[in-house]
Amino acid sequence: MRNIRITTLLVVLTVVVAGCGGMGVGDGASNGDGASGSDGGASDGSSSDGASGSDGGSSADGAAGDGAAATTDEFAVGDADRLLRDAGSFTAEWSFAVTESDGNTSTVTNTYRVNLAENRSYEAFETAGTDGAVAYESFYADDMTYTKYGDDTESFYQVAPQQTTVFDNARNRALYDYDDFEDAQFVGTEQFDGVTVERYEYSDPTVWRNYGAGAFGSDENVTINDFTVVVLVDEDGLARSTEWTVRGVTDTGEPVSAAWSYTLTDVGSTTVADPDWLDDAKAQSQGA
């Protein structure tokens, strides 16, 4: 087990909101920086590498492997960017949840629908927790981005031209580097989103700092007693679902936990329809 001094506030909400501008799905590729990172304030008191944690994955360029299908002999994940570009469309969902020692839970969820052939995308973002809630939707088509803030009772819109960005907006919170989990164990096959996938699991509390070191906002000691990763890989080597959970207890015996997940569904069959608020956004931008 690993005992750490947690001093980092949960900055994921602020970082995500600040970094989610633009929804274009152009052909360029960017270096994904993993999930929104913590400020690196956590330390285990024994490591000298000074690595800071993040609420998602590490930031290596691209997934490991060459796109070959995973086998039951060893854990292998293909090049997700290439596989998704070849598929032409996909839906990505990213979520992060933290339960603090006081029992309060904060959540962040992003859902993206991307169609490369039509050059259209849609995003829905939502947070919930003791500090309130934030929600917005964003739609990109015909070199324009339309964003709705608020809810059905009170909302306003932002419309802006945008000619070229990258489809990595829907990928930049994925886990890009699976090297830490090369010893993941094959545990069987199952169905996910209508396809057969191979399930791999890995558990090692000593590597949790690479992924969740900024998770807990409480300024207290936490003993981490479980860090588990589950990856579902389809026959093409695409990681359809990746999730990790970390659990621990404070010095006073209160449980804390964090969970992160990234899923890919409707690969090759995602459509991006006009949102029902699009006409309102256009009318507001024209001063109607």
C-alpha positions in Angstrom: 0.0 0.0 0.0 1.1 3.5 -0.6 0.7 6.4 1.9 0.6 9.8 0.4 0.1 13.4 1.5 -2.7 14.9 -0.6 -2.6 18.7 -1.0 -3.9 19.1 -4.5 -7.4 20.6 -5.0 -9.6 19.0 -7.6 -8.8 21.2 -10.6 -10.3 19.0 -13.2 -13.5 21.1 -13.6 -11.6 24.4 -14.2 -9.1 22.8 -16.6 -11.7 21.0 -18.6 -13.9 24.1 -19.0 -10.9 26.2 -20.0 -9.6 23.6 -22.5 -12.7 22.6 -24.4 -12.9 25.3 -27.1 -13.4 24.2 -30.6 -15.1 21.1 -32.0 -13.8 20.8 -35.5 -12.9 17.4 -36.9 -10.3 18.3 -39.5 -7.6 16.0 -40.8 -4.7 17.3 -38.8 -3.3 15.4 -35.8 -2.2 16.9 -32.5 -0.2 15.5 -29.6 -2.9 14.6 -27.1 -2.1 15.6 -23.6 -4.1 13.0 -21.8 -6.8 14.0 -19.4 -6.9 17.3 -17.7 -3.9 17.2 -15.3 -3.6 18.0 -11.6 -1.2 20.7 -10.4 1.3 18.0 -9.2 0.9 18.8 -5.5 0.6 15.2 -4.4 3.7 13.4 -3.2 4.1 10.0 -1.7 7.1 11.1 0.4 9.3 8.5 -1.1 9.5 9.1 -4.9 12.1 11.5 -6.2 10.9 11.7 -9.7 8.5 14.6 -9.0 5.9 13.2 -11.4 2.6 14.8 -11.2 -0.6 12.9 -11.6 -3.5 13.5 -14.0 -7.1 12.5 -14.0 -6.7 10.6 -17.2 -3.8 8.9 -19.0 -0.3 9.7 -19.8 0.6 11.9 -22.7 2.6 9.8 -25.1 1.8 10.3 -28.8 -0.6 7.8 -30.0 -1.6 4.4 -28.6 0.9 1.6 -28.4 1.0 -1.0 -31.1 0.5 -1.1 -34.8 -3.2 -1.7 -35.0 -2.9 -5.5 -34.9 -5.7 -7.3 -33.0 -5.1 -8.1 -29.4 -4.5 -11.7 -28.5 -5.2 -13.7 -25.4 -1.4 -14.4 -25.2 -0.5 -10.8 -24.3 -2.0 -7.4 -23.8 -1.8 -5.3 -27.0 -3.6 -2.1 -28.0 -3.6 -0.8 -31.5 -3.2 2.8 -32.9 -6.5 4.2 -32.0 -6.1 7.4 -34.0 -5.5 5.5 -37.2 -8.3 3.0 -36.5 -10.8 5.7 -35.8 -9.9 7.8 -38.8 -10.3 4.6 -40.9 -13.7 4.0 -39.3 -14.8 7.6 -40.2 -17.0 8.2 -37.2 -17.3 7.4 -33.5 -18.8 8.4 -30.2 -16.4 9.0 -27.3 -17.4 9.4 -23.7 -15.1 10.5 -20.9 -16.0 10.6 -17.3 -14.3 11.3 -14.0 -15.8 10.9 -10.5 -14.3 11.6 -7.0 -15.8 10.7 -3.7 -14.2 12.6 -0.8 -13.8 11.6 2.8 -16.9 13.6 3.7 -19.0 11.4 1.4 -19.5 14.1 -1.3 -19.1 13.1 -4.9 -18.1 15.3 -7.8 -18.5 14.2 -11.4 -17.4 15.4 -14.9 -18.7 13.9 -18.1 -17.9 14.7 -21.7 -19.7 13.0 -24.7 -18.5 13.6 -28.3 -20.0 12.5 -31.5 -17.7 12.8 -34.5 -18.3 12.2 -38.2 -15.2 12.8 -40.3 -16.7 12.3 -43.7 -19.3 15.0 -43.0 -16.9 17.1 -40.9 -19.4 17.5 -38.1 -19.2 17.0 -34.4 -21.2 17.4 -31.3 -20.2 17.7 -27.6 -22.1 17.6 -24.4 -20.3 18.6 -21.2 -21.6 18.4 -17.6 -20.3 18.7 -14.1 -22.1 18.0 -10.8 -21.0 18.4 -7.2 -21.2 20.3 -4.0 -19.9 23.5 -5.7 -22.8 23.4 -8.2 -23.3 22.3 -11.8 -22.0 23.4 -15.2 -23.4 22.3 -18.5 -22.9 23.2 -22.2 -23.3 21.7 -25.6 -21.3 22.5 -28.7 -22.0 21.7 -32.4 -19.6 22.1 -35.3 -20.6 22.0 -39.0 -19.8 24.0 -42.1 -16.8 25.8 -40.5 -18.9 27.2 -37.7 -19.1 26.3 -34.0 -22.4 26.8 -32.1 -22.3 26.5 -28.4 -25.2 26.5 -25.9 -24.7 27.4 -22.3 -27.3 26.8 -19.6 -30.4 24.7 -19.7 -33.9 24.7 -21.2 -35.1 27.3 -18.6 -32.3 29.8 -19.2 -29.7 29.6 -21.9 -27.5 31.7 -24.2 -25.5 30.9 -27.3 -22.1 31.6 -28.8 -21.5 31.3 -32.6 -18.0 31.6 -34.1 -16.4 30.7 -37.4 -13.8 27.9 -37.2 -12.2 26.5 -40.3 -9.7 24.0 -39.1 -9.1 22.1 -35.9 -8.5 18.4 -35.2 -10.7 15.5 -34.3 -8.5 15.1 -31.2 -10.9 17.2 -29.3 -12.8 13.9 -28.9 -9.5 12.0 -28.2 -7.5 14.2 -25.9 -8.7 12.6 -22.7 -8.1 9.1 -23.8 -5.4 6.9 -22.4 -2.6 7.1 -25.0 0.1 5.0 -23.5 -0.6 1.6 -22.2 3.0 0.7 -21.3 2.3 0.8 -17.6 -0.2 -2.0 -18.1 1.8 -4.4 -20.3 1.4 -7.1 -17.7 -2.4 -6.8 -17.8 -4.0 -10.2 -17.6 -6.5 -11.6 -20.0 -9.6 -12.7 -18.1 -12.1 -13.6 -20.9 -14.3 -12.3 -23.7 -17.5 -10.3 -23.5 -19.8 -8.1 -25.5 -19.5 -4.4 -25.6 -21.4 -2.1 -27.9 -22.5 -5.1 -30.0 -19.0 -6.4 -30.7 -16.9 -9.1 -29.0 -14.0 -7.7 -26.9 -11.2 -9.2 -24.9 -11.1 -8.1 -21.3 -7.8 -7.3 -19.6 -7.3 -6.3 -16.0 -4.4 -4.9 -14.1 -4.0 -4.0 -10.5 -1.1 -2.3 -8.8 -1.5 0.6 -6.2 2.2 1.6 -6.7 1.5 3.1 -10.2 -1.6 5.0 -9.3 0.2 8.3 -9.0 0.6 8.4 -12.8 -3.1 8.7 -13.2 -4.9 9.9 -10.1 -2.5 11.8 -7.9 -4.6 15.0 -8.1 -7.9 13.3 -7.5 -8.7 14.1 -3.9 -9.1 17.6 -2.7 -8.9 17.0 1.0 -5.7 18.1 2.7 -5.1 14.9 4.6 -3.1 11.7 4.5 -4.7 8.9 2.3 -3.5 5.3 2.2 -4.2 3.9 -1.3 -5.1 0.2 -1.1 -6.4 -0.5 -4.6 -5.7 0.7 -8.1 -7.4 -1.3 -10.9 -7.4 -0.9 -14.6 -9.9 -2.6 -17.0 -9.4 -2.5 -20.8 -11.8 -3.9 -23.4 -10.1 -4.5 -26.8 -11.9 -5.4 -30.0 -10.6 -7.7 -32.7 -8.9 -4.8 -34.5 -6.9 -3.9 -31.5 -9.0 -0.8 -30.6 -9.5 -0.2 -26.9 -13.2 0.3 -26.8 -13.3 0.9 -23.1 -10.6 1.9 -20.6 -11.3 2.6 -17.0 -9.4 2.8 -13.8 -10.5 3.0 -10.2 -8.5 4.0 -7.1 -9.6 3.5 -3.5 -8.1 4.4 -0.2 -8.8 5.5 3.4 -7.8 8.5 5.3 -6.0 8.5 8.6 -9.3 8.7 10.4 -10.6 5.7 8.5 -12.9 7.5 6.0 -13.0 5.9 2.5 -12.2 7.9 -0.6 -12.3 6.8 -4.2 -11.9 8.0 -7.8 -13.0 6.5 -11.1 -12.1 7.5 -14.6 -13.3 6.0 -17.9 -13.1 6.5 -21.6 -15.3 4.6 -24.0 -15.7 4.4 -27.8 -19.0 3.4 -29.2 -20.9 3.4 -32.6 -17.5 3.2 -34.3 -18.1 3.6 -38.0 -21.9 4.3 -37.5 -22.0 7.6 -35.6 -24.2 10.3 -37.1 -24.2 13.9 -36.0 -27.6 15.5 -36.4 -28.4 19.2 -36.0 -29.2 19.9 -32.3 -32.7 21.1 -31.6 -31.4 24.5 -30.4 -29.4 25.3 -33.6 -32.1 27.6 -35.1 -32.2 29.6 -31.8 -28.4 29.9 -31.8 -28.4 31.2 -35.4 -31.2 33.6 -34.7 -29.4 35.1 -31.6 -26.2 35.5 -33.6 -28.1 37.4 -36.3 -29.7 39.7 -33.7 -33.2 38.4 -34.4 
